[in-house]
Amino acid sequence: MPVWGLWKMISFTSMRKERILRCWGIILPVALLIYIMLCRFLPGCARGYADYVYPNVSFVLSAVSSVIPVSWEEIMAVVVVSLMIFIPVMARRRGEGWLVIFRRLTLLVLWIIIWFYMAWGLNYFRPSLYARCNLRPVEYEEEVFMKFLDVYTEGLNASFTHDTGIEKEEVETIVKRNYAGLSSCYGLARPQPWQHIKHFGFTPLYSSVGVLGAMGPFFAEAQVNEDVLPEQYPFTMAHEFAHLLGVGSEAEANYFAFLVCMQSDSDAMRYSGYFSLLPYVAVSARKLLSDDRFQEWGKTVRPEIWQDYEVKQEYWSEKYSPLLGGMQDFAYNLFLKGNRVSEGKKNYGRVVELLIAASYNREKGEFEDWGREVSVALP
């Protein structure tokens, strides 16, 4: 074959490959966006993602991110911000127009959004724990709520311990073991040996906005703030592990964290579970009870526990920045509401309703043991 003919054939092949790549560059993101929208509006599709797709995705991503102990999420954040600055600067130096720059930045943001939802974010749209485990919400009755307060307060007072020091490695071992033993009705992924809690690289920044922990969705990383107090650490770790295992709802993550702490024989972990729910229980009591009854309930809690609570409040208020914290609260509220968590950050407090629904026996008119799993209530 003449050299010219060979060159034409190579050129044609290259052009064909380029066209194919361009087609896939359009088809793939469009197909993924369609899948994301289907999961957003079709519960069955979102459940399929949570039950079958996410466990495999998190398996791979967490294995990759476990290679180094630092947070890949923070590295990615720095890289993305740098690209958002670097792309326009370099494009302008080459004489490219703003339309080209806008198109490139839009494509970058689009792929970040797709990555977020495909790697973890679609868990926000999965059916609720009520639907997954056939739980029936308990309508508010003062008698039932007072029984809940009595049972919770009795457990809180009994769990109090001065010895809240427990090795972080031991906490992680207990948390992963207890999650692995939970019923399949919860629809959680199984914890893997290489999945370990990571700590923030920008700890002071997270503390200034009141963030105790976070789920890194892009690389399946559960992260805890190193400033977290000993009595908060087990619950916070269990909460972030719940997200890692496929829980989107903050209320459900709190519920699972409490359940995991209650199933532990460790006094420190049990106290962490009760103590970490105290703010949510107190807010519910403040809202539902009269002033006199609320004050009466407050007196039934051990003074040492209220002292721990005041120390915690003072500790975090010293680190908190009202300006940065307000901005973070506003942004996170919008983020949650944009992902069908209609209450925004108030969703954290719905854990009280979940606890009542999961542990109240309507026939007996009493609350079951806190360590009990929802699955025994299934018809």
C-alpha positions as CSV (number, residue, x, y, z in Angstrom):
1,M,0.0,0.0,0.0
2,P,1.3,3.5,-0.9
3,V,2.4,5.6,2.0
4,W,-0.2,8.2,1.2
5,G,-3.0,5.6,1.3
6,L,-1.7,4.3,4.6
7,W,-1.7,7.8,6.0
8,K,-5.3,8.4,4.8
9,M,-6.4,5.2,6.5
10,I,-4.7,6.1,9.8
11,S,-6.2,9.6,9.6
12,F,-9.7,8.1,8.9
13,T,-9.3,5.7,11.8
14,S,-8.2,8.5,14.2
15,M,-11.1,10.7,13.2
16,R,-13.5,7.8,13.7
17,K,-12.1,7.1,17.2
18,E,-12.4,10.8,18.0
19,R,-16.1,10.9,16.9
20,I,-16.8,7.8,19.0
21,L,-15.1,9.4,22.0
22,R,-17.1,12.6,21.5
23,C,-20.3,10.6,21.3
24,W,-19.5,8.8,24.5
25,G,-18.6,12.1,26.0
26,I,-22.2,13.1,25.5
27,I,-24.0,9.8,25.9
28,L,-22.4,8.7,29.2
29,P,-23.1,11.9,31.3
30,V,-26.6,12.1,29.8
31,A,-27.3,8.5,30.7
32,L,-26.0,8.9,34.2
33,L,-28.0,12.1,34.7
34,I,-31.1,10.2,33.6
35,Y,-30.4,7.4,36.1
36,I,-29.9,10.0,38.8
37,M,-33.2,11.6,38.1
38,L,-35.0,8.2,38.0
39,C,-33.6,7.5,41.5
40,R,-34.6,10.9,42.7
41,F,-38.3,10.3,41.7
42,L,-38.7,6.5,41.8
43,P,-38.2,4.9,45.2
44,G,-37.7,1.5,43.7
45,C,-34.9,2.7,41.5
46,A,-33.2,4.4,44.5
47,R,-33.6,1.2,46.6
48,G,-32.0,-0.8,43.8
49,Y,-29.0,1.6,43.9
50,A,-28.7,1.4,47.7
51,D,-29.1,-2.4,47.8
52,Y,-27.0,-3.4,44.8
53,V,-25.0,-0.6,43.3
54,Y,-23.7,1.4,46.3
55,P,-22.2,-1.6,48.2
56,N,-20.0,-2.4,45.2
57,V,-19.2,1.2,44.5
58,S,-18.2,1.9,48.2
59,F,-16.3,-1.4,48.2
60,V,-14.0,-0.2,45.4
61,L,-13.7,3.5,46.4
62,S,-13.0,2.8,50.0
63,A,-10.3,0.2,49.0
64,V,-8.6,2.8,46.8
65,S,-8.9,5.6,49.5
66,S,-7.5,3.3,52.2
67,V,-4.1,3.3,50.6
68,I,-3.2,6.6,52.4
69,P,-4.5,7.6,55.8
70,V,-5.3,11.2,54.9
71,S,-8.6,12.5,53.6
72,W,-8.9,12.2,49.9
73,E,-12.0,14.4,50.0
74,E,-9.9,17.4,51.3
75,I,-7.3,16.8,48.6
76,M,-10.0,16.7,46.0
77,A,-11.5,19.9,47.3
78,V,-8.2,21.7,47.0
79,V,-7.6,20.3,43.5
80,V,-11.1,21.3,42.3
81,V,-10.8,24.9,43.7
82,S,-7.4,25.1,42.1
83,L,-8.8,24.0,38.7
84,M,-11.7,26.5,39.0
85,I,-9.0,29.2,39.2
86,F,-6.4,27.6,36.8
87,I,-8.7,26.9,33.9
88,P,-9.9,30.5,33.3
89,V,-6.4,31.9,33.8
90,M,-4.7,29.6,31.4
91,A,-7.5,29.9,28.8
92,R,-7.3,33.7,28.9
93,R,-3.5,33.5,28.4
94,R,-4.1,31.4,25.3
95,G,-6.6,34.0,24.0
96,E,-9.7,31.7,24.4
97,G,-13.1,33.4,25.0
98,W,-15.3,33.3,28.1
99,L,-17.8,31.1,26.4
100,V,-15.1,28.3,26.1
101,I,-14.1,28.9,29.7
102,F,-17.7,28.7,30.9
103,R,-18.3,25.4,28.9
104,R,-15.2,23.8,30.5
105,L,-16.1,24.9,34.0
106,T,-19.7,23.7,33.5
107,L,-18.4,20.3,32.3
108,L,-16.1,20.1,35.4
109,V,-19.0,20.9,37.8
110,L,-21.3,18.5,35.9
111,W,-18.9,15.6,36.4
112,I,-18.4,16.4,40.1
113,I,-22.2,16.3,40.5
114,I,-22.5,13.0,38.7
115,W,-19.6,11.6,40.8
116,F,-21.2,12.7,44.0
117,Y,-24.5,11.1,43.3
118,M,-23.2,7.9,41.8
119,A,-20.6,7.4,44.5
120,W,-22.9,8.0,47.5
121,G,-25.5,10.8,47.1
122,L,-28.3,8.7,45.7
123,N,-28.7,7.2,49.2
124,Y,-30.6,10.4,50.0
125,F,-33.5,9.1,47.8
126,R,-33.7,5.6,49.1
127,P,-37.0,4.6,51.0
128,S,-37.0,5.6,54.6
129,L,-36.4,3.2,57.5
130,Y,-40.1,3.2,58.1
131,A,-40.7,1.8,54.6
132,R,-37.7,-0.6,54.7
133,C,-38.6,-2.2,58.0
134,N,-42.4,-1.8,57.9
135,L,-42.3,0.6,60.9
136,R,-45.4,2.6,61.7
137,P,-44.9,6.1,63.1
138,V,-46.4,6.7,66.5
139,E,-48.6,9.8,66.6
140,Y,-47.9,12.1,69.5
141,E,-49.5,11.2,72.8
142,E,-48.3,12.9,76.0
143,E,-48.6,9.6,77.9
144,V,-46.4,7.8,75.4
145,F,-43.8,10.6,75.2
146,M,-43.6,10.7,79.0
147,K,-43.0,7.0,79.1
148,F,-40.2,7.5,76.5
149,L,-38.7,10.2,78.6
150,D,-38.8,8.0,81.7
151,V,-37.1,5.1,79.9
152,Y,-34.5,7.3,78.2
153,T,-33.7,9.2,81.4
154,E,-33.4,6.0,83.5
155,G,-31.0,4.6,80.9
156,L,-29.1,7.9,80.7
157,N,-28.6,8.1,84.4
158,A,-27.6,4.5,84.7
159,S,-25.1,4.8,81.9
160,F,-23.2,7.8,83.4
161,T,-19.5,7.1,83.9
162,H,-16.5,9.3,84.7
163,D,-14.3,6.9,82.7
164,T,-15.1,7.9,79.1
165,G,-11.6,7.2,77.8
166,I,-11.7,4.3,75.4
167,E,-9.1,3.6,72.6
168,K,-10.3,4.8,69.2
169,E,-9.2,1.5,67.6
170,E,-11.4,-0.4,70.1
171,V,-14.3,1.9,69.4
172,E,-13.9,1.3,65.6
173,T,-13.7,-2.5,66.2
174,I,-16.9,-2.5,68.3
175,V,-18.8,-0.2,65.8
176,K,-17.9,-2.3,62.8
177,R,-18.7,-5.6,64.6
178,N,-22.1,-4.3,65.7
179,Y,-23.0,-3.0,62.3
180,A,-22.0,-6.3,60.7
181,G,-24.4,-8.1,63.1
182,L,-27.5,-5.9,62.3
183,S,-30.5,-7.3,60.5
184,S,-30.6,-7.3,56.7
185,C,-33.9,-5.4,56.9
186,Y,-32.0,-2.2,57.4
187,G,-30.4,-2.5,53.9
188,L,-26.9,-1.4,55.0
189,A,-23.7,-2.3,53.2
190,R,-21.3,-4.5,55.2
191,P,-18.3,-2.9,56.8
192,Q,-15.0,-3.9,55.3
193,P,-11.7,-4.6,57.0
194,W,-9.9,-1.7,55.2
195,Q,-12.6,0.9,56.1
196,H,-11.2,3.0,58.9
197,I,-12.2,6.3,60.3
198,K,-10.1,9.2,59.0
199,H,-9.5,12.6,60.6
200,F,-9.7,16.0,59.0
201,G,-6.6,17.8,57.8
202,F,-8.3,21.2,58.4
203,T,-9.5,20.5,62.0
204,P,-9.6,24.1,63.2
205,L,-11.8,25.0,60.2
206,Y,-14.3,22.2,60.9
207,S,-14.4,23.0,64.6
208,S,-15.1,26.7,63.8
209,V,-18.3,25.7,62.0
210,G,-19.3,23.0,64.6
211,V,-18.8,19.9,62.4
212,L,-18.1,16.8,64.5
213,G,-17.8,14.4,61.6
214,A,-18.5,14.1,57.9
215,M,-19.1,11.5,55.2
216,G,-16.7,11.8,52.3
217,P,-19.0,10.8,49.4
218,F,-16.4,10.9,46.6
219,F,-14.1,8.3,48.0
220,A,-16.3,6.5,50.6
221,E,-14.5,8.0,53.6
222,A,-16.0,8.3,57.1
223,Q,-14.3,11.2,58.9
224,V,-14.3,12.4,62.5
225,N,-13.1,15.7,63.9
226,E,-10.1,15.1,66.2
227,D,-11.4,17.8,68.6
228,V,-14.4,15.7,69.5
229,L,-14.7,15.1,73.2
230,P,-14.2,11.5,74.5
231,E,-17.9,11.2,75.5
232,Q,-18.9,12.2,72.0
233,Y,-16.4,10.2,70.0
234,P,-18.1,6.7,69.9
235,F,-21.4,8.1,68.9
236,T,-19.9,10.4,66.3
237,M,-17.9,7.5,64.8
238,A,-20.9,5.3,64.7
239,H,-23.0,8.1,63.0
240,E,-20.4,8.6,60.3
241,F,-20.1,4.8,59.7
242,A,-23.9,4.7,59.2
243,H,-23.4,7.1,56.3
244,L,-20.6,5.1,55.0
245,L,-22.8,2.0,55.0
246,G,-25.5,3.7,52.9
247,V,-27.6,5.9,55.2
248,G,-28.5,9.3,53.8
249,S,-30.9,10.5,56.5
250,E,-29.3,12.2,59.5
251,A,-32.1,11.0,61.8
252,E,-31.5,7.4,60.7
253,A,-27.7,7.8,61.1
254,N,-28.4,9.0,64.7
255,Y,-30.7,6.1,65.3
256,F,-28.1,3.5,64.1
257,A,-25.4,5.2,66.0
258,F,-27.5,4.9,69.2
259,L,-28.4,1.3,68.5
260,V,-24.8,0.4,67.9
261,C,-23.7,2.1,71.1
262,M,-26.5,0.4,73.1
263,Q,-25.4,-3.1,71.8
264,S,-21.9,-2.6,73.3
265,D,-20.8,-3.8,76.7
266,S,-18.6,-0.8,77.0
267,D,-19.8,1.7,79.6
268,A,-18.1,4.5,77.7
269,M,-19.9,3.7,74.5
270,R,-23.3,3.3,76.1
271,Y,-22.9,6.7,77.9
272,S,-21.8,8.2,74.6
273,G,-25.0,7.0,73.0
274,Y,-27.3,8.3,75.6
275,F,-25.3,11.6,76.1
276,S,-25.2,12.4,72.4
277,L,-29.0,12.1,72.1
278,L,-29.6,14.4,75.1
279,P,-29.8,17.6,73.0
280,Y,-32.5,16.1,70.7
281,V,-34.5,14.7,73.6
282,A,-34.3,18.0,75.4
283,V,-35.5,20.0,72.4
284,S,-38.4,17.6,71.9
285,A,-39.3,17.8,75.6
286,R,-39.0,21.6,75.5
287,K,-41.4,21.7,72.5
288,L,-44.0,19.2,73.7
289,L,-44.2,19.7,77.4
290,S,-45.4,22.6,79.5
291,D,-42.7,24.7,81.3
292,D,-43.4,23.1,84.6
293,R,-43.2,19.5,83.3
294,F,-40.1,20.3,81.4
295,Q,-38.4,21.7,84.5
296,E,-39.5,18.6,86.5
297,W,-38.0,16.3,83.8
298,G,-34.7,18.3,83.9
299,K,-34.4,17.6,87.6
300,T,-34.6,13.9,87.0
301,V,-31.4,13.9,85.0
302,R,-28.2,13.5,87.1
303,P,-26.5,16.8,87.9
304,E,-23.2,15.3,86.7
305,I,-24.7,14.7,83.3
306,W,-25.9,18.3,83.0
307,Q,-22.4,19.4,84.1
308,D,-20.9,17.3,81.2
309,Y,-23.4,18.9,78.9
310,E,-22.5,22.5,80.0
311,V,-18.7,21.7,79.6
312,K,-19.4,20.4,76.1
313,Q,-21.4,23.5,75.2
314,E,-18.7,25.8,76.5
315,Y,-15.9,23.8,74.8
316,W,-17.5,24.0,71.4
317,S,-18.6,27.6,71.7
318,E,-15.0,28.7,72.3
319,K,-14.1,27.1,68.9
320,Y,-17.2,28.3,67.1
321,S,-17.1,31.2,64.6
322,P,-20.6,32.7,64.3
323,L,-19.8,34.0,60.8
324,L,-18.4,30.8,59.4
325,G,-20.9,28.7,61.3
326,G,-23.8,30.7,60.0
327,M,-22.6,30.4,56.4
328,Q,-22.1,26.6,56.8
329,D,-25.6,26.1,58.4
330,F,-27.2,28.1,55.6
331,A,-25.4,26.1,52.9
332,Y,-25.9,22.7,54.5
333,N,-29.6,23.4,55.0
334,L,-30.0,24.2,51.3
335,F,-28.0,21.1,50.4
336,L,-30.2,18.8,52.5
337,K,-33.4,20.4,51.3
338,G,-32.2,20.1,47.7
339,N,-31.7,16.4,48.3
340,R,-35.3,15.8,49.6
341,V,-34.5,16.2,53.3
342,S,-37.3,18.7,53.7
343,E,-36.5,19.6,57.3
344,G,-32.9,20.5,56.6
345,K,-30.7,20.2,59.6
346,K,-33.7,19.7,61.8
347,N,-33.7,16.1,60.4
348,Y,-31.1,15.2,63.0
349,G,-33.7,15.6,65.7
350,R,-36.2,13.2,64.1
351,V,-34.2,10.4,65.7
352,V,-36.6,10.8,68.8
353,E,-39.6,9.8,66.6
354,L,-37.6,6.9,65.1
355,L,-36.7,5.6,68.6
356,I,-40.3,5.8,69.7
357,A,-41.6,4.1,66.6
358,A,-38.9,1.3,66.8
359,S,-39.1,0.5,70.4
360,Y,-42.7,1.2,71.6
361,N,-44.8,-1.9,71.9
362,R,-48.4,-0.8,71.2
363,E,-50.0,-4.0,72.5
364,K,-48.1,-3.8,75.9
365,G,-48.1,-0.1,76.1
366,E,-44.5,0.0,77.0
367,F,-41.0,0.5,75.5
368,E,-38.8,-2.5,74.7
369,D,-35.1,-2.7,75.4
370,W,-33.0,-0.1,73.5
371,G,-30.7,-2.7,72.1
372,R,-33.6,-4.4,70.4
373,E,-33.5,-4.4,66.6
374,V,-36.4,-3.2,64.5
375,S,-36.6,-6.5,62.6
376,V,-38.3,-8.3,65.5
377,A,-41.3,-6.0,65.0
378,L,-41.8,-7.0,61.4
379,P,-45.1,-8.8,60.6
